[in-house]
């Protein structure tokens, strides 16, 4: 595997940090996977996924989202996307990276792999830029209108008025994650809902790029994104034959123990999408960091292989 980093220029001058993982020179590159990481996360955490994919002949690109990892200009910027329209800017950054990938890897299929918040961004990407990619993999996702989102957004606006857009609200953090650990009590850490692998939980808890408290504006931007992806009308813009793989842990509280995933599958089928596959696994939120992650990654790679051939034959 060959690994390098670079900066991607954006419309408003933010320099987005990108990692590029390429197969060895004697391995034929079959397709490209563009990684979209989750909230309070960063793309380098997914190195093990990139190692497996490059070994199978896939180039992998992924950026630290705004307010995350090395894209944040300083630790003070962690958890802050933009003064306004932060969610839209995240999407534009992803599209710019896709366009750059197309230039660097001409003729190769490009798949988006979005995890958690990254899967929500990927859902919106599919109907915002229809036809821009050749397939999508959604990990630890959810779908359907969230009945609590309007109340949460109201509280977020009140907290922004009290603390400012860059202020950090423990109340919002508590509301966002309330109950996620309940099924795993007695929990050793606040992050036990992420994985049943204690080593992975310890690594997450020790990672300085994962422990930040989001800003009030971040929560408002996220709420706007969650509203947008709940639209059946928008989903009908997605090309009906686009291959989509949805994976989730059966104990994932974010996916409401698979209820949110089933809602999303139903919504895609109502929208006329014909190539949607859903696979559920034992595990919690971060399947790519679960005790059965090798099986999950093997299945992802096999799905990519099948649909890479389909796309190239079309």
C-alpha positions in Angstrom: 0.0 0.0 0.0 1.2 3.5 -0.8 -0.1 6.3 1.4 0.2 10.1 1.0 -1.6 13.2 2.1 -2.5 16.5 0.5 -4.7 19.5 0.9 -7.9 20.1 -1.1 -8.9 23.7 -1.8 -12.5 24.6 -1.2 -14.8 27.4 -2.3 -14.3 29.4 0.9 -10.6 28.8 1.3 -10.6 26.1 3.9 -7.8 23.6 3.3 -9.3 20.1 3.7 -6.9 17.4 4.8 -7.0 14.3 2.5 -5.4 10.9 2.8 -4.8 8.9 -0.4 -4.1 5.1 -0.1 -3.2 3.3 -3.3 -2.5 -0.3 -4.1 1.0 -1.4 -4.7 2.3 -0.6 -8.2 2.1 -4.2 -9.3 -1.6 -4.5 -8.3 -4.2 -3.4 -10.9 -6.5 -0.7 -9.4 -10.1 -1.9 -9.9 -12.1 1.1 -8.5 -11.9 3.9 -5.9 -13.6 4.1 -2.5 -14.1 7.5 -1.1 -14.4 7.3 2.7 -16.6 9.7 4.7 -16.0 9.4 8.4 -18.4 10.0 11.3 -18.9 12.7 13.9 -16.1 13.2 16.5 -14.0 11.0 14.2 -11.2 11.4 11.6 -10.2 9.6 8.5 -6.9 8.1 9.7 -8.8 6.0 12.2 -10.1 4.0 9.2 -6.6 3.0 8.1 -7.3 -0.7 8.7 -10.2 -0.5 6.2 -8.0 1.2 3.6 -5.3 -1.5 4.1 -7.9 -4.3 3.4 -9.3 -2.5 0.4 -6.0 -1.6 -1.2 -4.9 -5.2 -0.8 -8.0 -6.1 -2.9 -7.1 -3.6 -5.6 -9.1 -0.5 -4.5 -7.7 3.0 -4.2 -9.0 4.7 -1.2 -9.3 8.5 -0.6 -10.8 10.2 2.5 -10.8 13.6 4.0 -11.1 14.9 7.5 -14.4 16.7 7.5 -14.5 20.4 8.5 -14.2 20.7 12.2 -12.4 17.3 12.5 -8.9 16.0 12.5 -6.2 17.9 10.5 -8.8 19.9 8.6 -9.5 21.9 11.8 -7.0 24.7 11.9 -6.6 24.3 15.6 -8.1 22.4 18.5 -10.4 25.4 19.0 -11.9 24.6 15.6 -12.7 21.0 16.4 -16.5 20.6 16.3 -17.1 23.8 14.3 -18.1 23.5 10.6 -18.7 27.0 9.5 -20.4 30.3 10.4 -23.3 29.3 8.3 -24.5 26.5 6.0 -21.8 24.1 7.4 -23.6 20.9 6.3 -23.8 22.2 2.7 -20.1 23.0 2.7 -19.3 19.5 3.9 -21.2 18.2 0.9 -19.4 20.5 -1.5 -16.1 19.4 -0.1 -17.0 15.8 -0.7 -18.1 16.6 -4.3 -14.8 18.5 -5.0 -12.9 15.4 -3.8 -14.9 13.2 -6.0 -14.1 15.4 -9.0 -10.4 15.3 -8.1 -10.5 11.5 -7.8 -12.1 11.4 -11.3 -9.2 13.4 -12.6 -6.5 11.3 -10.9 -8.2 7.9 -11.6 -9.9 8.4 -15.0 -12.2 5.6 -16.1 -12.5 3.9 -12.7 -15.8 3.5 -10.8 -16.0 5.6 -7.6 -18.0 4.4 -4.5 -18.8 6.4 -1.4 -18.4 4.7 1.9 -20.0 6.7 4.6 -20.0 5.8 8.3 -22.4 7.2 10.9 -22.7 11.0 10.3 -20.7 10.3 7.1 -23.5 8.0 6.1 -26.0 10.8 6.5 -23.9 13.1 4.4 -23.7 10.3 1.8 -27.5 9.9 1.8 -27.8 13.6 0.9 -24.9 13.4 -1.6 -26.8 10.8 -3.6 -29.7 13.1 -4.4 -27.7 16.4 -4.4 -25.2 15.2 -7.0 -27.1 12.4 -8.8 -24.9 10.4 -11.1 -21.6 11.7 -9.5 -20.7 8.3 -8.1 -21.2 4.7 -9.1 -22.4 3.2 -5.8 -22.7 3.8 -2.1 -22.1 1.9 1.1 -23.8 3.2 4.2 -22.5 2.0 7.6 -24.3 2.7 10.9 -27.0 4.8 9.4 -30.6 5.6 9.9 -33.5 6.9 7.9 -37.0 8.4 8.1 -38.1 11.6 9.9 -36.8 11.9 13.4 -39.7 13.1 15.6 -37.3 14.7 18.1 -35.2 16.7 15.6 -37.3 19.9 15.7 -37.3 20.0 19.5 -33.5 19.4 19.4 -33.0 22.1 16.8 -35.0 24.5 19.0 -32.8 23.8 22.0 -29.7 24.2 19.8 -30.8 27.6 18.7 -31.5 28.7 22.3 -28.0 27.4 23.3 -26.4 29.3 20.4 -28.2 32.5 21.5 -26.8 31.9 25.0 -23.3 30.7 24.1 -22.7 32.0 20.6 -22.1 29.8 17.5 -18.7 28.6 18.7 -19.9 28.0 22.2 -20.0 24.4 23.5 -23.1 23.1 25.2 -22.9 20.0 27.5 -26.7 20.0 27.5 -26.8 19.4 23.7 -24.2 16.7 23.9 -26.2 15.0 26.7 -29.5 15.3 24.7 -27.8 13.9 21.5 -26.4 10.8 23.1 -29.0 10.3 25.9 -29.7 6.6 26.4 -27.2 5.3 23.9 -25.3 3.5 26.7 -28.4 2.2 28.5 -28.5 -1.2 26.9 -24.8 -1.8 27.8 -24.9 -1.0 31.5 -23.0 -1.3 33.6 -20.8 0.6 31.1 -17.1 1.1 31.7 -17.0 4.3 29.6 -19.3 6.8 27.9 -18.4 5.2 24.6 -19.4 1.5 25.2 -22.2 1.9 22.7 -19.7 2.2 19.9 -18.2 -1.3 20.0 -18.1 -4.4 22.1 -14.3 -4.5 21.6 -12.7 -3.0 24.8 -9.5 -2.3 23.0 -11.2 -0.3 20.3 -13.2 1.7 23.0 -9.9 2.4 24.9 -8.3 3.6 21.7 -11.2 5.9 20.9 -11.3 7.3 24.4 -7.5 8.0 24.2 -7.7 9.7 20.8 -7.5 13.5 21.1 -9.2 13.9 17.8 -12.3 12.1 19.1 -12.9 13.7 22.5 -14.1 17.2 21.5 -17.4 18.8 22.4 -19.2 20.0 19.3 -20.2 23.7 19.0 -23.8 24.9 19.1 -23.6 25.8 15.4 -22.4 22.2 14.6 -25.6 20.8 16.1 -27.8 23.3 14.2 -26.0 22.3 10.9 -26.4 18.6 11.7 -30.2 19.1 12.4 -30.5 20.8 9.0 -28.9 17.8 7.3 -31.1 15.3 9.1 -34.2 17.3 8.0 -33.0 17.3 4.4 -32.3 13.5 4.1 -35.8 12.7 5.4 -37.5 13.8 2.2 -39.0 11.1 -0.1 -39.2 13.7 -2.9 -35.5 14.3 -2.8 -34.8 10.5 -2.7 -36.6 10.1 -6.0 -33.7 12.1 -7.6 -31.3 9.2 -7.0 -30.6 7.1 -10.1 -32.9 4.1 -9.7 -30.2 1.6 -10.6 -27.5 3.0 -8.3 -26.0 0.1 -6.2 -26.4 0.8 -2.4 -25.3 -1.4 0.4 -26.5 -0.7 3.9 -24.9 -2.3 6.9 -25.8 -2.0 10.6 -25.2 -3.6 14.0 -28.2 -5.2 15.5 -27.5 -3.4 18.8 -26.7 0.0 17.4 -28.8 2.6 19.3 -28.2 5.2 16.6 -30.0 3.0 14.1 -32.6 2.3 16.8 -31.6 -1.4 16.9 -32.1 -1.6 13.1 -35.5 0.1 13.0 -34.0 3.2 11.4 -32.2 1.1 8.8 -35.4 -0.7 7.9 -37.1 2.7 7.5 -34.3 3.8 5.1 -34.5 0.6 3.0 -38.3 1.0 2.7 -37.9 4.7 1.8 -35.4 3.8 -1.0 -37.7 1.2 -2.4 -40.6 3.6 -2.4 -38.3 6.0 -4.3 -37.9 3.3 -7.0 -34.4 2.2 -6.2 -33.8 -1.4 -7.4 -30.3 -2.2 -6.2 -30.5 -1.8 -2.4 -29.0 -4.4 -0.2 -29.2 -4.5 3.6 -27.0 -6.6 5.8 -27.3 -6.7 9.6 -24.6 -8.0 11.9 -24.2 -8.8 15.6 -22.6 -5.6 17.0 -23.0 -2.1 18.1 -22.5 1.2 16.3 -19.0 1.0 14.8 -19.2 -2.2 12.8 -15.8 -1.4 11.2 -14.3 -1.5 14.7 -16.3 -4.4 16.1 -15.0 -7.8 17.1 -16.4 -9.2 13.8 -14.9 -6.3 11.7 -12.9 -8.7 9.6 -16.1 -10.4 8.4 -17.8 -7.1 7.8 -14.8 -5.7 5.7 -14.6 -9.0 3.8 -18.3 -8.7 2.9 -17.9 -5.0 1.9 -15.0 -6.0 -0.3 -17.0 -8.8 -2.0 -20.0 -6.4 -2.6 -17.6 -3.9 -4.2 -16.1 -6.6 -6.4 -19.5 -7.6 -7.7 -20.7 -4.1 -8.4 -17.4 -2.9 -9.8 -17.9 -5.6 -12.5 -21.5 -4.5 -13.0 -20.6 -0.8 -13.4 -17.7 -1.5 -15.8 -19.9 -3.7 -17.9 -22.7 -1.1 -18.2 
